[in-house]
Amino acid sequence: MGELAEPLEMSLPAVTKHLKMLERAGLISRGRDAQWRPCKLEEAPLVAASDWIESHRKIWEARMDRLENYLHTLANEQENCDEPK
């Protein structure tokens, strides 16, 4: 794990803590090979998270588009009210 900590400028205990959290969340799995504890990214939870984010991104984009249209409508109405008659 020292090779993980070094480029991240983190202490070994900090890396260990983060890896334990990732493992508890199901995002990585760790095995045993003598004194080594190889880590593997788990694809399924990452795919599920990505799908959830994508579905919500579409919802928020649609809401932002409606807000943008509404703001343009308000701006146009304000311009029409400000024009001399």
N, CA, C and O atoms as CSV, one atom per row, in Angstrom:
chain,resi,resn,atom,element,x,y,z
A,1,MET,N,N,0.823,-1.199,0.000
A,1,MET,CA,C,0.000,0.000,0.000
A,1,MET,C,C,0.859,1.252,0.000
A,1,MET,O,O,0.384,2.343,-0.314
A,2,GLY,N,N,2.109,1.091,0.349
A,2,GLY,CA,C,3.004,2.236,0.321
A,2,GLY,C,C,3.100,2.854,-1.048
A,2,GLY,O,O,3.230,4.072,-1.178
A,3,GLU,N,N,3.035,2.004,-2.103
A,3,GLU,CA,C,3.094,2.538,-3.467
A,3,GLU,C,C,1.834,3.324,-3.818
A,3,GLU,O,O,1.871,4.170,-4.711
A,4,LEU,N,N,0.728,3.062,-3.138
A,4,LEU,CA,C,-0.483,3.868,-3.330
A,4,LEU,C,C,-0.367,5.212,-2.613
A,4,LEU,O,O,-0.788,6.244,-3.136
A,5,ALA,N,N,0.198,5.187,-1.434
A,5,ALA,CA,C,0.269,6.391,-0.613
A,5,ALA,C,C,1.242,7.412,-1.185
A,5,ALA,O,O,0.979,8.614,-1.138
A,6,GLU,N,N,2.352,6.948,-1.719
A,6,GLU,CA,C,3.414,7.856,-2.144
A,6,GLU,C,C,2.977,8.878,-3.202
A,6,GLU,O,O,3.150,10.075,-2.972
A,7,PRO,N,N,2.419,8.466,-4.346
A,7,PRO,CA,C,2.044,9.475,-5.347
A,7,PRO,C,C,0.879,10.370,-4.904
A,7,PRO,O,O,0.694,11.464,-5.439
A,8,LEU,N,N,0.105,9.904,-3.937
A,8,LEU,CA,C,-1.041,10.684,-3.458
A,8,LEU,C,C,-0.670,11.624,-2.330
A,8,LEU,O,O,-1.493,12.413,-1.866
A,9,GLU,N,N,0.582,11.534,-1.891
A,9,GLU,CA,C,1.048,12.338,-0.766
A,9,GLU,C,C,0.134,12.149,0.451
A,9,GLU,O,O,-0.259,13.108,1.116
A,10,MET,N,N,-0.186,10.884,0.713
A,10,MET,CA,C,-1.021,10.521,1.860
A,10,MET,C,C,-0.224,9.571,2.731
A,10,MET,O,O,0.689,8.888,2.269
A,11,SER,N,N,-0.588,9.545,3.987
A,11,SER,CA,C,0.042,8.586,4.885
A,11,SER,C,C,-0.535,7.199,4.619
A,11,SER,O,O,-1.642,7.063,4.099
A,12,LEU,N,N,0.218,6.191,4.977
A,12,LEU,CA,C,-0.253,4.819,4.812
A,12,LEU,C,C,-1.535,4.558,5.605
A,12,LEU,O,O,-2.438,3.901,5.086
A,13,PRO,N,N,-1.651,5.053,6.862
A,13,PRO,CA,C,-2.924,4.861,7.580
A,13,PRO,C,C,-4.116,5.523,6.872
A,13,PRO,O,O,-5.227,4.994,6.905
A,14,ALA,N,N,-3.887,6.666,6.240
A,14,ALA,CA,C,-4.979,7.335,5.524
A,14,ALA,C,C,-5.416,6.506,4.316
A,14,ALA,O,O,-6.610,6.368,4.053
A,15,VAL,N,N,-4.449,5.957,3.584
A,15,VAL,CA,C,-4.778,5.106,2.433
A,15,VAL,C,C,-5.540,3.869,2.907
A,15,VAL,O,O,-6.542,3.484,2.305
A,16,THR,N,N,-5.069,3.261,3.968
A,16,THR,CA,C,-5.729,2.073,4.515
A,16,THR,C,C,-7.170,2.392,4.904
A,16,THR,O,O,-8.078,1.608,4.626
A,17,LYS,N,N,-7.379,3.519,5.534
A,17,LYS,CA,C,-8.726,3.933,5.938
A,17,LYS,C,C,-9.635,4.103,4.715
A,17,LYS,O,O,-10.779,3.648,4.716
A,18,HIS,N,N,-9.119,4.757,3.680
A,18,HIS,CA,C,-9.918,4.965,2.472
A,18,HIS,C,C,-10.229,3.634,1.782
A,18,HIS,O,O,-11.347,3.430,1.309
A,19,LEU,N,N,-9.266,2.747,1.725
A,19,LEU,CA,C,-9.508,1.448,1.107
A,19,LEU,C,C,-10.556,0.657,1.877
A,19,LEU,O,O,-11.392,-0.012,1.270
A,20,LYS,N,N,-10.524,0.722,3.199
A,20,LYS,CA,C,-11.541,0.029,4.000
A,20,LYS,C,C,-12.930,0.593,3.721
A,20,LYS,O,O,-13.906,-0.152,3.639
A,21,MET,N,N,-13.008,1.910,3.577
A,21,MET,CA,C,-14.309,2.527,3.285
A,21,MET,C,C,-14.803,2.106,1.905
A,21,MET,O,O,-15.985,1.808,1.733
A,22,LEU,N,N,-13.907,2.078,0.925
A,22,LEU,CA,C,-14.289,1.644,-0.420
A,22,LEU,C,C,-14.722,0.181,-0.424
A,22,LEU,O,O,-15.659,-0.200,-1.125
A,23,GLU,N,N,-14.028,-0.629,0.367
A,23,GLU,CA,C,-14.385,-2.044,0.450
A,23,GLU,C,C,-15.751,-2.227,1.114
A,23,GLU,O,O,-16.563,-3.024,0.646
A,24,ARG,N,N,-16.008,-1.497,2.198
A,24,ARG,CA,C,-17.316,-1.584,2.867
A,24,ARG,C,C,-18.443,-1.127,1.953
A,24,ARG,O,O,-19.563,-1.631,2.031
A,25,ALA,N,N,-18.135,-0.166,1.081
A,25,ALA,CA,C,-19.147,0.330,0.143
A,25,ALA,C,C,-19.338,-0.608,-1.044
A,25,ALA,O,O,-20.236,-0.405,-1.861
A,26,GLY,N,N,-18.490,-1.642,-1.139
A,26,GLY,CA,C,-18.608,-2.598,-2.232
A,26,GLY,C,C,-17.975,-2.115,-3.527
A,26,GLY,O,O,-18.183,-2.720,-4.579
A,27,LEU,N,N,-17.207,-1.037,-3.466
A,27,LEU,CA,C,-16.601,-0.487,-4.680
A,27,LEU,C,C,-15.286,-1.165,-5.039
A,27,LEU,O,O,-14.857,-1.120,-6.192
A,28,ILE,N,N,-14.648,-1.791,-4.061
A,28,ILE,CA,C,-13.451,-2.585,-4.325
A,28,ILE,C,C,-13.553,-3.881,-3.545
A,28,ILE,O,O,-14.309,-3.984,-2.579
A,29,SER,N,N,-12.789,-4.857,-3.973
A,29,SER,CA,C,-12.625,-6.078,-3.183
A,29,SER,C,C,-11.131,-6.265,-2.991
A,29,SER,O,O,-10.323,-5.876,-3.835
A,30,ARG,N,N,-10.785,-6.864,-1.872
A,30,ARG,CA,C,-9.366,-7.094,-1.584
A,30,ARG,C,C,-9.142,-8.576,-1.375
A,30,ARG,O,O,-9.939,-9.261,-0.733
A,31,GLY,N,N,-8.049,-9.054,-1.927
A,31,GLY,CA,C,-7.694,-10.455,-1.782
A,31,GLY,C,C,-6.452,-10.586,-0.922
A,31,GLY,O,O,-6.004,-9.630,-0.288
A,32,ARG,N,N,-5.912,-11.781,-0.915
A,32,ARG,CA,C,-4.679,-12.055,-0.173
A,32,ARG,C,C,-3.749,-12.845,-1.052
A,32,ARG,O,O,-4.143,-13.822,-1.688
A,33,ASP,N,N,-2.513,-12.411,-1.080
A,33,ASP,CA,C,-1.469,-13.130,-1.780
A,33,ASP,C,C,-0.208,-12.952,-0.947
A,33,ASP,O,O,0.539,-11.990,-1.128
A,34,ALA,N,N,0.017,-13.885,-0.037
A,34,ALA,CA,C,1.108,-13.787,0.940
A,34,ALA,C,C,0.928,-12.493,1.730
A,34,ALA,O,O,-0.111,-12.302,2.362
A,35,GLN,N,N,1.919,-11.603,1.704
A,35,GLN,CA,C,1.784,-10.350,2.460
A,35,GLN,C,C,1.073,-9.262,1.655
A,35,GLN,O,O,0.803,-8.182,2.180
A,36,TRP,N,N,0.774,-9.535,0.402
A,36,TRP,CA,C,0.109,-8.546,-0.459
A,36,TRP,C,C,-1.396,-8.610,-0.276
A,36,TRP,O,O,-1.961,-9.674,-0.026
A,37,ARG,N,N,-2.034,-7.462,-0.403
A,37,ARG,CA,C,-3.496,-7.368,-0.349
A,37,ARG,C,C,-3.965,-6.671,-1.626
A,37,ARG,O,O,-4.318,-5.492,-1.596
A,38,PRO,N,N,-3.971,-7.402,-2.754
A,38,PRO,CA,C,-4.350,-6.763,-4.018
A,38,PRO,C,C,-5.810,-6.282,-3.984
A,38,PRO,O,O,-6.696,-6.948,-3.448
A,39,CYS,N,N,-6.019,-5.121,-4.566
A,39,CYS,CA,C,-7.362,-4.530,-4.630
A,39,CYS,C,C,-7.876,-4.603,-6.060
A,39,CYS,O,O,-7.109,-4.517,-7.019
A,40,LYS,N,N,-9.190,-4.764,-6.184
A,40,LYS,CA,C,-9.820,-4.835,-7.492
A,40,LYS,C,C,-11.060,-3.949,-7.481
A,40,LYS,O,O,-11.888,-4.047,-6.576
A,41,LEU,N,N,-11.186,-3.090,-8.478
A,41,LEU,CA,C,-12.405,-2.289,-8.602
A,41,LEU,C,C,-13.563,-3.207,-8.950
A,41,LEU,O,O,-13.422,-4.102,-9.783
A,42,GLU,N,N,-14.688,-2.993,-8.325
A,42,GLU,CA,C,-15.897,-3.768,-8.608
A,42,GLU,C,C,-16.779,-2.946,-9.547
A,42,GLU,O,O,-17.199,-1.837,-9.218
A,43,GLU,N,N,-17.044,-3.504,-10.695
A,43,GLU,CA,C,-17.744,-2.768,-11.749
A,43,GLU,C,C,-19.227,-2.536,-11.460
A,43,GLU,O,O,-19.737,-1.446,-11.722
A,44,ALA,N,N,-19.919,-3.522,-10.934
A,44,ALA,CA,C,-21.377,-3.441,-10.784
A,44,ALA,C,C,-21.841,-2.226,-9.993
A,44,ALA,O,O,-22.728,-1.515,-10.466
A,45,PRO,N,N,-21.282,-1.946,-8.797
A,45,PRO,CA,C,-21.770,-0.768,-8.075
A,45,PRO,C,C,-21.442,0.538,-8.791
A,45,PRO,O,O,-22.190,1.509,-8.688
A,46,LEU,N,N,-20.323,0.562,-9.518
A,46,LEU,CA,C,-19.975,1.776,-10.257
A,46,LEU,C,C,-20.932,1.996,-11.427
A,46,LEU,O,O,-21.303,3.130,-11.727
A,47,VAL,N,N,-21.326,0.916,-12.079
A,47,VAL,CA,C,-22.294,1.006,-13.177
A,47,VAL,C,C,-23.644,1.473,-12.633
A,47,VAL,O,O,-24.296,2.331,-13.229
A,48,ALA,N,N,-24.056,0.912,-11.510
A,48,ALA,CA,C,-25.334,1.317,-10.897
A,48,ALA,C,C,-25.311,2.799,-10.535
A,48,ALA,O,O,-26.284,3.513,-10.778
A,49,ALA,N,N,-24.207,3.262,-9.956
A,49,ALA,CA,C,-24.089,4.683,-9.595
A,49,ALA,C,C,-24.113,5.549,-10.844
A,49,ALA,O,O,-24.772,6.589,-10.868
A,50,SER,N,N,-23.408,5.133,-11.868
A,50,SER,CA,C,-23.377,5.890,-13.117
A,50,SER,C,C,-24.766,5.973,-13.748
A,50,SER,O,O,-25.170,7.031,-14.231
A,51,ASP,N,N,-25.491,4.863,-13.745
A,51,ASP,CA,C,-26.860,4.851,-14.292
A,51,ASP,C,C,-27.766,5.791,-13.511
A,51,ASP,O,O,-28.563,6.523,-14.098
A,52,TRP,N,N,-27.645,5.772,-12.182
A,52,TRP,CA,C,-28.475,6.644,-11.341
A,52,TRP,C,C,-28.152,8.106,-11.628
A,52,TRP,O,O,-29.055,8.930,-11.776
A,53,ILE,N,N,-26.873,8.422,-11.706
A,53,ILE,CA,C,-26.456,9.798,-11.987
A,53,ILE,C,C,-26.973,10.235,-13.350
A,53,ILE,O,O,-27.471,11.350,-13.500
A,54,GLU,N,N,-26.856,9.362,-14.339
A,54,GLU,CA,C,-27.312,9.702,-15.694
A,54,GLU,C,C,-28.813,9.967,-15.723
A,54,GLU,O,O,-29.260,10.909,-16.377
A,55,SER,N,N,-29.596,9.151,-15.025
A,55,SER,CA,C,-31.046,9.360,-15.022
A,55,SER,C,C,-31.392,10.692,-14.360
A,55,SER,O,O,-32.294,11.392,-14.822
A,56,HIS,N,N,-30.702,11.043,-13.307
A,56,HIS,CA,C,-30.965,12.310,-12.638
A,56,HIS,C,C,-30.414,13.496,-13.432
A,56,HIS,O,O,-30.968,14.593,-13.372
A,57,ARG,N,N,-29.329,13.280,-14.172
A,57,ARG,CA,C,-28.795,14.340,-15.023
A,57,ARG,C,C,-29.844,14.752,-16.053
A,57,ARG,O,O,-30.038,15.941,-16.304
A,58,LYS,N,N,-30.516,13.775,-16.647
A,58,LYS,CA,C,-31.548,14.074,-17.654
A,58,LYS,C,C,-32.686,14.884,-17.038
A,58,LYS,O,O,-33.183,15.831,-17.647
A,59,ILE,N,N,-33.092,14.509,-15.835
A,59,ILE,CA,C,-34.163,15.237,-15.146
A,59,ILE,C,C,-33.736,16.683,-14.903
A,59,ILE,O,O,-34.488,17.612,-15.197
A,60,TRP,N,N,-32.525,16.875,-14.364
A,60,TRP,CA,C,-32.066,18.223,-14.051
A,60,TRP,C,C,-31.816,19.049,-15.300
A,60,TRP,O,O,-32.051,20.257,-15.287
A,61,GLU,N,N,-31.348,18.434,-16.378
A,61,GLU,CA,C,-31.180,19.182,-17.628
A,61,GLU,C,C,-32.525,19.686,-18.132
A,61,GLU,O,O,-32.637,20.824,-18.588
A,62,ALA,N,N,-33.543,18.840,-18.049
A,62,ALA,CA,C,-34.883,19.256,-18.484
A,62,ALA,C,C,-35.397,20.395,-17.602
A,62,ALA,O,O,-36.002,21.341,-18.107
A,63,ARG,N,N,-35.165,20.314,-16.307
A,63,ARG,CA,C,-35.606,21.380,-15.398
A,63,ARG,C,C,-34.859,22.685,-15.690
A,63,ARG,O,O,-35.454,23.763,-15.687
A,64,MET,N,N,-33.562,22.577,-15.940
A,64,MET,CA,C,-32.771,23.779,-16.237
A,64,MET,C,C,-33.201,24.397,-17.570
A,64,MET,O,O,-33.228,25.620,-17.709
A,65,ASP,N,N,-33.534,23.558,-18.539
A,65,ASP,CA,C,-34.035,24.072,-19.822
A,65,ASP,C,C,-35.343,24.836,-19.623
A,65,ASP,O,O,-35.543,25.906,-20.198
A,66,ARG,N,N,-36.237,24.266,-18.796
A,66,ARG,CA,C,-37.502,24.962,-18.527
A,66,ARG,C,C,-37.258,26.275,-17.796
A,66,ARG,O,O,-37.907,27.279,-18.091
A,67,LEU,N,N,-36.331,26.278,-16.848
A,67,LEU,CA,C,-35.999,27.503,-16.126
A,67,LEU,C,C,-35.426,28.540,-17.078
A,67,LEU,O,O,-35.794,29.713,-17.016
A,68,GLU,N,N,-34.524,28.114,-17.961
A,68,GLU,CA,C,-33.936,29.044,-18.928
A,68,GLU,C,C,-35.022,29.659,-19.813
A,68,GLU,O,O,-35.014,30.866,-20.054
A,69,ASN,N,N,-35.950,28.839,-20.296
A,69,ASN,CA,C,-37.049,29.357,-21.123
A,69,ASN,C,C,-37.903,30.342,-20.341
A,69,ASN,O,O,-38.301,31.378,-20.873
A,70,TYR,N,N,-38.186,30.030,-19.095
A,70,TYR,CA,C,-38.990,30.918,-18.261
A,70,TYR,C,C,-38.283,32.250,-18.041
A,70,TYR,O,O,-38.910,33.307,-18.113
A,71,LEU,N,N,-36.979,32.203,-17.772
A,71,LEU,CA,C,-36.220,33.439,-17.564
A,71,LEU,C,C,-36.172,34.289,-18.829
A,71,LEU,O,O,-36.239,35.516,-18.759
A,72,HIS,N,N,-36.057,33.633,-19.988
A,72,HIS,CA,C,-36.103,34.383,-21.248
A,72,HIS,C,C,-37.465,35.041,-21.433
A,72,HIS,O,O,-37.556,36.182,-21.887
A,73,THR,N,N,-38.528,34.310,-21.075
A,73,THR,CA,C,-39.881,34.870,-21.170
A,73,THR,C,C,-40.016,36.090,-20.265
A,73,THR,O,O,-40.551,37.118,-20.678
A,74,LEU,N,N,-39.531,35.975,-19.032
A,74,LEU,CA,C,-39.592,37.114,-18.106
A,74,LEU,C,C,-38.793,38.304,-18.633
A,74,LEU,O,O,-39.242,39.446,-18.541
A,75,ALA,N,N,-37.616,38.038,-19.183
A,75,ALA,CA,C,-36.780,39.115,-19.716
A,75,ALA,C,C,-37.477,39.800,-20.881
A,75,ALA,O,O,-37.454,41.025,-20.991
A,76,ASN,N,N,-38.097,39.007,-21.753
A,76,ASN,CA,C,-38.823,39.592,-22.889
A,76,ASN,C,C,-40.011,40.422,-22.419
A,76,ASN,O,O,-40.271,41.496,-22.962
A,77,GLU,N,N,-40.732,39.933,-21.414
A,77,GLU,CA,C,-41.857,40.690,-20.878
A,77,GLU,C,C,-41.374,41.991,-20.262
A,77,GLU,O,O,-42.020,43.028,-20.415
A,78,GLN,N,N,-40.244,41.948,-19.566
A,78,GLN,CA,C,-39.687,43.153,-18.948
A,78,GLN,C,C,-39.290,44.160,-20.020
A,78,GLN,O,O,-39.541,45.356,-19.874
A,79,GLU,N,N,-38.669,43.680,-21.099
A,79,GLU,CA,C,-38.281,44.561,-22.195
A,79,GLU,C,C,-39.503,45.218,-22.816
A,79,GLU,O,O,-39.478,46.403,-23.146
A,80,ASN,N,N,-40.585,44.436,-22.976
A,80,ASN,CA,C,-41.806,44.975,-23.571
A,80,ASN,C,C,-42.462,46.010,-22.659
A,80,ASN,O,O,-43.062,46.969,-23.143
A,81,CYS,N,N,-42.353,45.825,-21.368
A,81,CYS,CA,C,-42.911,46.782,-20.409
A,81,CYS,C,C,-42.088,48.065,-20.366
A,81,CYS,O,O,-42.638,49.142,-20.135
A,82,ASP,N,N,-40.785,47.966,-20.584
A,82,ASP,CA,C,-39.887,49.115,-20.505
A,82,ASP,C,C,-39.908,49.972,-21.771
A,82,ASP,O,O,-39.466,51.121,-21.741
A,83,GLU,N,N,-40.417,49.431,-22.886
A,83,GLU,CA,C,-40.429,50.200,-24.129
A,83,GLU,C,C,-41.455,51.316,-24.045
A,83,GLU,O,O,-42.568,51.117,-23.558
A,84,PRO,N,N,-41.070,52.495,-24.526
A,84,PRO,CA,C,-42.041,53.599,-24.528
A,84,PRO,C,C,-43.197,53.285,-25.477
A,84,PRO,O,O,-43.034,52.633,-26.509
A,85,LYS,N,N,-44.347,53.770,-25.089
A,85,LYS,CA,C,-45.551,53.480,-25.894
A,85,LYS,C,C,-45.945,54.681,-26.677
A,85,LYS,O,O,-46.930,54.642,-27.414
